[in-house]
Amino acid sequence: MKKTRILTAAALFILAAAIVTIAVIYHSDAYRDRQALSELPHEQDAEDGAVEGAAHDGGSPDGQGPAAGGGPEAGGSPEGQLSGDSGQADGGAEEAEEPEVPELRFIAVGDIMLGRGVEYWIKKNGGGYESAFAKVKPLLEQGDIVFGNLECPLTPSTKGLYKTGKIVLRAEPESVTALTSAGFNMLSLANNHILDYYEKGLFDTMELLDLHGIAHAGGGRNIDEAREMAVIEKNGMKIGLLAYTDMAEIVFAGDPYLSFVAGPKKSGVAPRKYEMIKEDIEKNRDKVDLLAVSLHWGIEDSFRVTDEQVDFAHRLIDDGADIILGHHPHQFQGIEIYNGKPILYSLGNFLFDQNESENMESFIVDMEYRGTELVGLTAVPVRILKKSYVEVQTGSDAAELLARQADLSRRLGTEPVIENDILVYK
C-alpha cells in the first residue's frame, strides 16, 4: 500500500512537470513562428515567392502587416525586421521612398541694350550700372535660371559698321556689372546687333561673359560654335539653350561689308533655319532635362504674331524643345501654352532707350518646374523709366499692360487670369 502511494505521487509529479513544459513551449516565440509559417496557404506562398522568408522577415502572409511573433510584444524588432542585410524584408518592410522631384525656376526677360542712351542716362544719374535692374533684382534673384537677349556687344572697340547703313549698338565692358549684379546667368547672342563691331565685338563679349560665368549661345568663332548648346546645371537638373536669328544673311555696309551668319571658317551667329534647329534639338535633347530655344524673329514694333511663327514654334516643340524664347519686335507679344510647353513669341524690351511707350513695357516671366513639368507660369508687368532702369508696375500703371497681354494670349488660345497685378497662366 505504501509502495502504491509512492508510485502515485511520482506519477502526479511527472504529469505536472509535463504540463508546465508544454505551457512554456506553447507560449514561446519559436512555437508561434512555426505556427505562423504552417498556416500560410501554399497557393499564396507560390504567388508571393516568400515561403521560406515570411516568418523570419517579419512579414504577414499577405506581405502587408506584421507576422505573428514579429511585433515588440513577442520579442521582435520594432520595425518587424528580424534579419536581412538590406534593412528591408522581402515583402514585409516599408516600400523604398521615391526620389524627390527637383524644382526649378526659369525667369526670362526681353532685349537688353546697355549702350547709347541707356549708358548716357546711367552715367548722368550717377547710379552705376548696378542701378539698371536694382528695383527688380528681388524678382530676378528668385530664378535658378535668369535669361535675357543681349542686344549689343560689350567691347571697347571703336571700329563698327557704317551707321548710315544700319543702327549700330555697343556698350562698354564695365556694363557687364548690370548683368552680374542682377543675377543673369544665361544669355542669347543670336541677334542683329551682336556683330555691329565686327568679330572683335563678338569675341570681347563672349570672353567677358565667360569670365563672369554667364552662359551664352547663338554666336561663335564658326558655325559649329554658334550652334553649340549652352548648359547650366541647377538643383540636380541640366538646362540647355540653343539660339538662332533672322537677318543673319543680310549684308551690312562697313569696312569691310559684313553679313552676320557664321560659316565653317567664319565667325558669326546661327541663322533661323528649321532643318538646322531640328538637327540641333535631336543632337542635344537627351543631354539635358529642359531645352530652351531662343529665336530672334518676328515683326518689329508690332504685337502681331504671324501664322508662320506659330507653325514654326509648334514644330520645334513637337521636335523636343521645352521652351521657346522670342525676341526682336521690341514689344511684348502674347504667350501661348502649347502641349504644356510655353511659347513666348516676343519678350519685348527689358532695357532699351527707344522712345515709344509700348516699347518701354514688358513682363518678367517666371516659369516654375517640377522635374520637366511646367507647373506654373506668371508674368509681372514692368516698365523702363528714364531710359536707365526697370521698375515693377502696379495698380492703374499696370492695368493697361495686363489687359492687353491677356487679350494677346487669348488670341493664341491661352487664357490667363489677372491676380494682384500679375498675369497667371494656369
Sequence and secondary structure as in RCSB ss.txt:
>XXXX:A:sequence
MKKTRILTAAALFILAAAIVTIAVIYHSDAYRDRQALSELPHEQDAEDGAVEGAAHDGGSPDGQGPAAGGGPEAG
GSPEGQLSGDSGQADGGAEEAEEPEVPELRFIAVGDIMLGRGVEYWIKKNGGGYESAFAKVKPLLEQGDIVFGNL
ECPLTPSTKGLYKTGKIVLRAEPESVTALTSAGFNMLSLANNHILDYYEKGLFDTMELLDLHGIAHAGGGRNIDE
AREMAVIEKNGMKIGLLAYTDMAEIVFAGDPYLSFVAGPKKSGVAPRKYEMIKEDIEKNRDKVDLLAVSLHWGIE
DSFRVTDEQVDFAHRLIDDGADIILGHHPHQFQGIEIYNGKPILYSLGNFLFDQNESENMESFIVDMEYRGTELV
GLTAVPVRILKKSYVEVQTGSDAAELLARQADLSRRLGTEPVIENDILVYK
>XXXX:A:secstr
 HHHHHHHHHHHHHHHHHHHHHHHHHTSHHHHHHHHHHTS HHHHHHHT TTTTTTTTB TTSSSB TT SGGGT
  TTS  S TTS  TTTS         EEEEEEEEEE  SHHHHHHHHHHT  GGGGSTTTHHHHTT SEEEEEE
 S B        TTTS    B GGGHHHHHHHT  EEE  SSSTTTTHHHHHHHHHHHHHHTT EEESEESSHHH
HT  EEEEETTEEEEEEEEESSTT EE SSS EE B BTTB EE B  HHHHHHHHHHHGGG SEEEEEEE S T
T     HHHHHHHHHHHHHT SEEEEESSSSB  EEEETTEEEES B EEE     GGGGEEEEEEEEEETTEEE
EEEEEEEEEETTTEEEE  THHHHHHHHHHHHHHHHTT   EEETTEEEE 
